[in-house]
Amino acid sequence: MKKGFKYTFFFIMCLFTFCMLVLSPTLVIKTHSKEVNVNNYKSPITTTYDTSGNAALIAYVGTIPEVEIKDRVVIVEKVVVPHQPRPAATSPVVKQEVKEEISLEEKFNLGNISINNSNFYRNIIMDDGSYFYLDHDLNGNYNNVGMPIIDDRTNFNTRKTLIYAHSAKDGRSPFNFLQSYHNNQGFYNGHKYITINYGGRTYKYEIFSVYISVANGPYDDGLEYFRNTYYTDTEWDETVKWYKSLSEYDTGVEVSGNDKILILQTCAMDNNYYHKYYRANLLVMGKLI
């Protein structure tokens, strides 16, 4: 009796399992446009459900606002699957070299010169003994105007600092402005101070002498002020007083061997000198104050 009951119970359980697995219809998801078999649905959706079909759990990345189960069919009224963009590929970090811009002043060790009560302003550069920038620009291109250069034998610590540049009748040359000092004390009175910025320092000079140095020939070059750069104390005292005595007009500025002086040299444009002498240079001299 017990043995027969055991076989009967086993048979019923096998039949029930067969019905649930084989005869139960496949769960489908019905959308607005078509029916898609969940077993083959290729999307972020995954499904789990029991064999009775009375309940189903749909899990995926997103939200299903309304889900209804009827006769082992899940009715999906609206399925919203939010866009999941792929993370952007991580670009390798490229270390960019930061180049500091170098100003012209730093690149060429430039300074500048200006004169009070005027728009006169020029860059100046230390010469290397070649006079290159007398007829070239900072890019190395030929330019007959050039720029003012500091004699390489002198600097702003020596007793004498010499700067020279071109003048020309076309008015474009750097030191044309200096021609106004020639035989013109009234102009001098309003423009007697020269300011130079160089090497991070400022130097101010008061003009004490203006004159034209002439040369009658190659052996009388009139360039004592240019040629000599070393003086004893006595020689220097005599030299600066001599420079003062040569001035075309009395500036009222006294000088002595204790002074450091600046000499600005350019070609004299006065026709009385320009065509008459082998060389004629206009000199504007100031003492450091």
Secondary structure, 3 states (H helix, E strand, C coil): CHHHHHHHHHHHHHHHHHHHHHHCCCCEEECCCCEEECCCCCCCCEEEECCCCCCEEEECCCEEEEEEEECCEEEEEEEECCCCCCCCCCCCCCCCCCCCCCCHHHHHCCEEEEECCCCCEEEEEECCCCCHHHCECCCCCECCCCCCEECCCCCCCCCEEEEECCCCCCCCCCCHHHHHHCCCHHHHHHCCEEEEEECCEEEEEEEEEEEEEEECECCECCCHHHHCCCCCHHHHHHHHHHHHHCCCCCCCCCCCCCCCEEEEEEECCCHHHHCCCCEEEEEEEEEEC
